[in-house]
Amino acid sequence: MGIISWIILGLLAGTIAKILLPGRDPGGIVGTILIGIVGAFVGGWGASHFFNHPVAKHFYDGATWISAIAGALVLLIIYRLLFGNSRSRR
C-alpha cells in the first residue's frame, strides 16, 4: 500500500476509533483525524514487527484494518490520558 492508502486508512480508522470511544477530545475532530492517521502507521508497524504479520499489499486486508483501528484506539486513549478534557477546565 502506498502512503495515500495509509492516510485514507488512517482517516477511516480514526473515525472508527472515535465512534468506539465517544466523548470530547482535547484536539477536536482535527486531532482525532491526525491520531487516526498516526495510529494506522503505528498499528501497521506493530503488527509487522511484534506479531510477524506483514503489512498487506492491498487495501482490503482485515488484519491491516484491525491493526490500524487498534493503533488509533491506543493513541486516542493515551492522548486522552495525557491531555484530558481541556474544555472542562474552564
C-alpha positions, -999 to 999 in steps of 0.1 A, spaced: 0 0 0 12 35 -8 12 65 15 -21 78 2 -37 44 11 -23 46 46 -37 81 50 -71 71 39 -70 40 61 -59 63 90 -88 87 84 -112 58 85 -95 42 115 -96 75 134 -134 78 126 -140 42 138 -119 48 170 -139 80 177 -171 60 173 -158 33 197 -146 59 222 -172 87 221 -167 119 241 -149 152 238 -113 150 228 -88 178 236 -79 183 200 -114 181 185 -121 164 151 -87 175 136 -68 160 165 -88 128 162 -81 126 124 -44 131 130 -44 105 157 -61 81 133 -35 86 106 -6 81 131 -25 52 147 -27 34 113 10 37 108 17 26 144 -7 -3 141 7 -15 109 43 -12 122 33 -30 154 16 -58 135 45 -63 112 72 -62 140 55 -78 171 31 -103 155 51 -112 124 22 -102 102 35 -83 72 16 -53 62 -8 -62 34 -1 -52 -2 -38 -44 -7 -62 -21 10 -89 -47 19 -69 -69 43 -88 -75 75 -57 -78 97 -44 -45 84 -77 -27 92 -78 -43 127 -42 -32 134 -49 3 122 -80 7 143 -62 -8 173 -34 16 168 -58 46 166 -76 34 197 -44 31 217 -32 65 206 -66 81 214 -66 66 249 -30 78 255 -39 112 242 -69 115 265 -49 103 295 -21 128 288 -41 159 279 -75 152 294 -106 171 286 -92 207 282 -127 221 275 -139 212 310 -111 230 328 -125 265 321 
